[in-house]
């Protein structure tokens, strides 16, 4: 008799497990649909970012670096007043600072757009 009891309990447990698993597959399908929607939104956002241009500045605007959403430099403007042939290191520092400023601005814009796509969730590895 103990065997049939144990078997009956096992069958009930399996039935419950199957019921839960079937219910889980419905949720999984919904999750896959949401993931595809998010993927489409992210692709659209990446296209928008690629078209974006951001200007970073240094030296009170004497040096400007323009980058696009792919982090490629589109242009560099240097006010002639920033050029001192005796101190080229200062100019080099200003160009680097303007580039870093542009990257920081682009990162902020990217983060804001990502928050809209992900609903504010911080998903590691995305941008």
KOLFIVEX-199939 format. One record per atom (N, C-alpha, C): residue number from 1; residue in one letter; atom name; x, y, z. Coordinates in steps of 0.1 Angstrom, whole numbers, plus 5000, padded with zeros to 4 digits. Example, Ala and Ser with C-alpha at 12.3 -4.5 7.8 and 13.67 -1.06 7.14 Angstrom:
REM residues 2
R   roro   bagu   drenmar     px     py     pz
R      1      A         N   5132   4943   5078
R      1      A        CA   5123   4955   5078
R      1      A         C   5132   4967   5078
R      2      S         N   5128   4978   5071
R      2      S        CA   5137   4989   5071
R      2      S         C   5129   5000   5079
This chain:
REM residues 127
R   roro   bagu   drenmar     px     py     pz
R      1      X         N   5008   4988   5000
R      1      X        CA   5000   5000   5000
R      1      X         C   5008   5013   5000
R      2      X         N   5019   5013   5007
R      2      X        CA   5027   5025   5007
R      2      X         C   5032   5029   4992
R      3      X         N   5034   5018   4984
R      3      X        CA   5038   5021   4970
R      3      X         C   5028   5029   4962
R      4      X         N   5015   5025   4963
R      4      X        CA   5005   5031   4956
R      4      X         C   5003   5046   4961
R      5      X         N   5005   5048   4974
R      5      X        CA   5004   5061   4979
R      5      X         C   5015   5070   4973
R      6      X         N   5027   5065   4973
R      6      X        CA   5038   5072   4968
R      6      X         C   5036   5075   4953
R      7      X         N   5031   5065   4945
R      7      X        CA   5028   5067   4931
R      7      X         C   5018   5077   4929
R      8      X         N   5007   5077   4937
R      8      X        CA   4996   5087   4936
R      8      X         C   5001   5101   4938
R      9      X         N   5010   5103   4948
R      9      X        CA   5016   5116   4951
R      9      X         C   5024   5120   4939
R     10      X         N   5032   5112   4934
R     10      X        CA   5041   5115   4923
R     10      X         C   5033   5120   4911
R     11      X         N   5022   5112   4908
R     11      X        CA   5014   5116   4896
R     11      X         C   5008   5130   4898
R     12      X         N   5003   5133   4910
R     12      X        CA   4997   5146   4913
R     12      X         C   5007   5157   4912
R     13      X         N   5019   5154   4916
R     13      X        CA   5030   5164   4915
R     13      X         C   5033   5166   4900
R     14      X         N   5034   5156   4892
R     14      X        CA   5037   5157   4878
R     14      X         C   5026   5165   4871
R     15      X         N   5014   5162   4875
R     15      X        CA   5003   5169   4868
R     15      X         C   5004   5184   4872
R     16      X         N   5007   5187   4884
R     16      X        CA   5009   5201   4888
R     16      X         C   5021   5208   4880
R     17      X         N   5032   5200   4879
R     17      X        CA   5043   5205   4872
R     17      X         C   5040   5208   4857
R     18      X         N   5032   5199   4851
R     18      X        CA   5029   5201   4837
R     18      X         C   5020   5213   4835
R     19      X         N   5010   5214   4845
R     19      X        CA   5002   5226   4844
R     19      X         C   5009   5239   4845
R     20      X         N   5019   5239   4854
R     20      X        CA   5027   5251   4856
R     20      X         C   5035   5254   4844
R     21      X         N   5041   5243   4838
R     21      X        CA   5050   5245   4826
R     21      X         C   5042   5250   4814
R     22      X         N   5030   5245   4812
R     22      X        CA   5022   5250   4801
R     22      X         C   5018   5264   4803
R     23      X         N   5015   5268   4815
R     23      X        CA   5012   5282   4818
R     23      X         C   5024   5291   4816
R     24      X         N   5036   5286   4819
R     24      X        CA   5048   5293   4817
R     24      X         C   5051   5295   4802
R     25      X         N   5048   5286   4793
R     25      X        CA   5050   5288   4779
R     25      X         C   5042   5299   4773
R     26      X         N   5030   5301   4778
R     26      X        CA   5022   5313   4774
R     26      X         C   5029   5326   4777
R     27      X         N   5034   5326   4789
R     27      X        CA   5042   5338   4794
R     27      X         C   5055   5340   4785
R     28      X         N   5061   5329   4782
R     28      X        CA   5073   5329   4774
R     28      X         C   5070   5335   4760
R     29      X         N   5059   5331   4754
R     29      X        CA   5056   5336   4741
R     29      X         C   5054   5351   4742
R     30      X         N   5047   5356   4752
R     30      X        CA   5045   5370   4754
R     30      X         C   5059   5378   4756
R     31      X         N   5067   5371   4764
R     31      X        CA   5081   5377   4766
R     31      X         C   5089   5378   4753
R     32      X         N   5088   5368   4745
R     32      X        CA   5094   5368   4732
R     32      X         C   5089   5379   4723
R     33      X         N   5076   5381   4723
R     33      X        CA   5070   5392   4715
R     33      X         C   5075   5405   4720
R     34      X         N   5076   5407   4733
R     34      X        CA   5081   5420   4739
R     34      X         C   5095   5422   4736
R     35      X         N   5103   5411   4736
R     35      X        CA   5117   5412   4732
R     35      X         C   5119   5416   4718
R     36      X         N   5111   5411   4709
R     36      X        CA   5112   5415   4695
R     36      X         C   5108   5430   4693
R     37      X         N   5098   5434   4700
R     37      X        CA   5094   5448   4699
R     37      X         C   5105   5457   4704
R     38      X         N   5111   5453   4715
R     38      X        CA   5122   5461   4721
R     38      X         C   5134   5461   4711
R     39      X         N   5137   5450   4705
R     39      X        CA   5147   5449   4695
R     39      X         C   5145   5458   4683
R     40      X         N   5133   5459   4679
R     40      X        CA   5129   5468   4668
R     40      X         C   5131   5483   4672
R     41      X         N   5127   5486   4684
R     41      X        CA   5128   5500   4689
R     41      X         C   5143   5503   4690
R     42      X         N   5151   5494   4695
R     42      X        CA   5165   5496   4696
R     42      X         C   5172   5499   4683
R     43      X         N   5168   5491   4673
R     43      X        CA   5174   5493   4660
R     43      X         C   5170   5507   4654
R     44      X         N   5158   5511   4656
R     44      X        CA   5154   5524   4652
R     44      X         C   5162   5535   4660
R     45      X         N   5164   5533   4673
R     45      X        CA   5171   5542   4681
R     45      X         C   5185   5543   4676
R     46      X         N   5192   5532   4672
R     46      X        CA   5205   5532   4667
R     46      X         C   5206   5540   4654
R     47      X         N   5196   5539   4646
R     47      X        CA   5196   5546   4633
R     47      X         C   5195   5561   4636
R     48      X         N   5187   5565   4646
R     48      X        CA   5185   5579   4649
R     48      X         C   5198   5584   4655
R     49      X         N   5205   5577   4664
R     49      X        CA   5217   5581   4670
R     49      X         C   5228   5583   4659
R     50      X         N   5229   5574   4650
R     50      X        CA   5239   5575   4639
R     50      X         C   5238   5588   4632
R     51      X         N   5225   5594   4630
R     51      X        CA   5223   5606   4623
R     51      X         C   5226   5618   4632
R     52      X         N   5227   5616   4645
R     52      X        CA   5229   5627   4654
R     52      X         C   5243   5633   4654
R     53      X         N   5244   5645   4656
R     53      X        CA   5257   5652   4657
R     53      X         C   5258   5659   4670
R     54      X         N   5269   5658   4678
R     54      X        CA   5270   5665   4690
R     54      X         C   5284   5673   4690
R     55      X         N   5283   5685   4695
R     55      X        CA   5295   5693   4696
R     55      X         C   5300   5694   4710
R     56      X         N   5313   5690   4712
R     56      X        CA   5320   5692   4724
R     56      X         C   5329   5704   4724
R     57      X         N   5330   5711   4735
R     57      X        CA   5338   5724   4735
R     57      X         C   5348   5723   4746
R     58      X         N   5359   5731   4744
R     58      X        CA   5369   5733   4754
R     58      X         C   5375   5747   4752
R     59      X         N   5381   5752   4763
R     59      X        CA   5387   5766   4762
R     59      X         C   5377   5777   4760
R     60      X         N   5365   5775   4766
R     60      X        CA   5355   5786   4764
R     60      X         C   5350   5786   4750
R     61      X         N   5350   5775   4743
R     61      X        CA   5345   5774   4729
R     61      X         C   5355   5777   4719
R     62      X         N   5368   5779   4723
R     62      X        CA   5378   5781   4713
R     62      X         C   5382   5769   4705
R     63      X         N   5379   5757   4711
R     63      X        CA   5381   5745   4703
R     63      X         C   5367   5737   4704
R     64      X         N   5363   5732   4692
R     64      X        CA   5351   5725   4691
R     64      X         C   5353   5712   4684
R     65      X         N   5348   5701   4689
R     65      X        CA   5349   5688   4681
R     65      X         C   5334   5683   4680
R     66      X         N   5331   5680   4667
R     66      X        CA   5318   5674   4664
R     66      X         C   5319   5659   4661
R     67      X         N   5311   5651   4668
R     67      X        CA   5311   5637   4666
R     67      X         C   5297   5633   4662
R     68      X         N   5296   5621   4656
R     68      X        CA   5282   5616   4653
R     68      X         C   5279   5604   4663
R     69      X         N   5268   5598   4661
R     69      X        CA   5263   5588   4670
R     69      X         C   5271   5575   4670
R     70      X         N   5280   5574   4660
R     70      X        CA   5289   5562   4659
R     70      X         C   5302   5566   4665
R     71      X         N   5303   5577   4672
R     71      X        CA   5315   5582   4679
R     71      X         C   5326   5585   4669
R     72      X         N   5323   5588   4656
R     72      X        CA   5333   5592   4646
R     72      X         C   5334   5607   4646
R     73      X         N   5346   5613   4645
R     73      X        CA   5347   5627   4645
R     73      X         C   5343   5632   4631
R     74      X         N   5334   5642   4631
R     74      X        CA   5328   5648   4619
R     74      X         C   5336   5661   4616
R     75      X         N   5341   5668   4626
R     75      X        CA   5348   5680   4624
R     75      X         C   5355   5686   4636
R     76      X         N   5365   5694   4634
R     76      X        CA   5372   5701   4644
R     76      X         C   5373   5715   4640
R     77      X         N   5370   5724   4649
R     77      X        CA   5371   5739   4647
R     77      X         C   5381   5744   4658
R     78      X         N   5390   5752   4654
R     78      X        CA   5400   5758   4663
R     78      X         C   5401   5773   4661
R     79      X         N   5397   5780   4671
R     79      X        CA   5399   5795   4670
R     79      X         C   5413   5798   4669
R     80      X         N   5417   5807   4659
R     80      X        CA   5431   5810   4658
R     80      X         C   5438   5816   4671
R     81      X         N   5430   5821   4680
R     81      X        CA   5435   5826   4692
R     81      X         C   5440   5815   4701
R     82      X         N   5435   5803   4699
R     82      X        CA   5439   5791   4707
R     82      X         C   5453   5786   4702
R     83      X         N   5458   5791   4691
R     83      X        CA   5470   5785   4686
R     83      X         C   5482   5794   4690
R     84      X         N   5490   5787   4698
R     84      X        CA   5503   5794   4703
R     84      X         C   5514   5784   4699
R     85      X         N   5522   5788   4689
R     85      X        CA   5532   5778   4685
R     85      X         C   5542   5775   4695
R     86      X         N   5543   5784   4705
R     86      X        CA   5552   5781   4717
R     86      X         C   5546   5771   4727
R     87      X         N   5533   5769   4726
R     87      X        CA   5526   5760   4735
R     87      X         C   5516   5751   4728
R     88      X         N   5521   5743   4720
R     88      X        CA   5512   5733   4712
R     88      X         C   5506   5723   4722
R     89      X         N   5512   5720   4733
R     89      X        CA   5507   5711   4742
R     89      X         C   5493   5716   4748
R     90      X         N   5492   5728   4750
R     90      X        CA   5479   5734   4754
R     90      X         C   5468   5732   4744
R     91      X         N   5471   5734   4731
R     91      X        CA   5462   5731   4720
R     91      X         C   5458   5717   4720
R     92      X         N   5468   5708   4721
R     92      X        CA   5465   5694   4721
R     92      X         C   5455   5690   4733
R     93      X         N   5458   5696   4744
R     93      X        CA   5449   5693   4756
R     93      X         C   5435   5698   4753
R     94      X         N   5434   5710   4747
R     94      X        CA   5420   5715   4744
R     94      X         C   5413   5706   4734
R     95      X         N   5420   5701   4724
R     95      X        CA   5413   5692   4714
R     95      X         C   5408   5679   4721
R     96      X         N   5417   5674   4730
R     96      X        CA   5413   5662   4737
R     96      X         C   5401   5664   4747
R     97      X         N   5401   5676   4753
R     97      X        CA   5391   5679   4762
R     97      X         C   5377   5681   4755
R     98      X         N   5378   5688   4743
R     98      X        CA   5366   5690   4735
R     98      X         C   5361   5676   4730
R     99      X         N   5369   5667   4726
R     99      X        CA   5365   5654   4722
R     99      X         C   5358   5647   4733
R    100      X         N   5365   5647   4745
R    100      X        CA   5359   5640   4757
R    100      X         C   5345   5647   4760
R    101      X         N   5344   5660   4759
R    101      X        CA   5331   5666   4762
R    101      X         C   5320   5661   4752
R    102      X         N   5324   5660   4739
R    102      X        CA   5315   5655   4729
R    102      X         C   5310   5641   4732
R    103      X         N   5320   5633   4736
R    103      X        CA   5316   5619   4739
R    103      X         C   5307   5618   4751
R    104      X         N   5310   5626   4761
R    104      X        CA   5301   5626   4773
R    104      X         C   5287   5631   4770
R    105      X         N   5286   5641   4761
R    105      X        CA   5273   5646   4757
R    105      X         C   5265   5635   4749
R    106      X         N   5272   5628   4741
R    106      X        CA   5266   5617   4733
R    106      X         C   5262   5606   4742
R    107      X         N   5270   5603   4752
R    107      X        CA   5266   5592   4761
R    107      X         C   5254   5595   4769
R    108      X         N   5252   5608   4773
R    108      X        CA   5240   5612   4780
R    108      X         C   5228   5611   4771
R    109      X         N   5229   5615   4758
R    109      X        CA   5218   5614   4749
R    109      X         C   5214   5599   4747
R    110      X         N   5224   5591   4745
R    110      X        CA   5222   5577   4743
R    110      X         C   5215   5571   4755
R    111      X         N   5220   5574   4767
R    111      X        CA   5214   5569   4779
R    111      X         C   5199   5573   4780
R    112      X         N   5196   5586   4777
R    112      X        CA   5182   5590   4778
R    112      X         C   5173   5583   4768
R    113      X         N   5178   5581   4755
R    113      X        CA   5171   5574   4745
R    113      X         C   5169   5559   4749
R    114      X         N   5179   5553   4755
R    114      X        CA   5178   5539   4759
R    114      X         C   5168   5538   4770
R    115      X         N   5167   5547   4779
R    115      X        CA   5157   5547   4790
R    115      X         C   5143   5546   4785
R    116      X         N   5141   5554   4774
R    116      X        CA   5128   5554   4768
R    116      X         C   5124   5540   4762
R    117      X         N   5134   5534   4755
R    117      X        CA   5132   5521   4749
R    117      X         C   5130   5510   4759
R    118      X         N   5138   5510   4770
R    118      X        CA   5138   5499   4779
R    118      X         C   5129   5502   4791
R    119      X         N   5122   5513   4791
R    119      X        CA   5113   5516   4802
R    119      X         C   5120   5519   4815
R    120      X         N   5132   5524   4813
R    120      X        CA   5140   5528   4825
R    120      X         C   5148   5516   4831
R    121      X         N   5147   5504   4826
R    121      X        CA   5154   5493   4831
R    121      X         C   5169   5494   4827
R    122      X         N   5178   5492   4836
R    122      X        CA   5192   5492   4833
R    122      X         C   5196   5478   4828
R    123      X         N   5198   5476   4815
R    123      X        CA   5202   5463   4810
R    123      X         C   5217   5463   4807
R    124      X         N   5225   5455   4815
R    124      X        CA   5239   5455   4813
R    124      X         C   5243   5451   4799
R    125      X         N   5253   5457   4793
R    125      X        CA   5258   5454   4780
R    125      X         C   5251   5461   4768
R    126      X         N   5241   5469   4771
R    126      X        CA   5235   5477   4761
R    126      X         C   5241   5491   4761
R    127      X         N   5248   5494   4751
R    127      X        CA   5254   5507   4750
R    127      X         C   5262   5511   4762
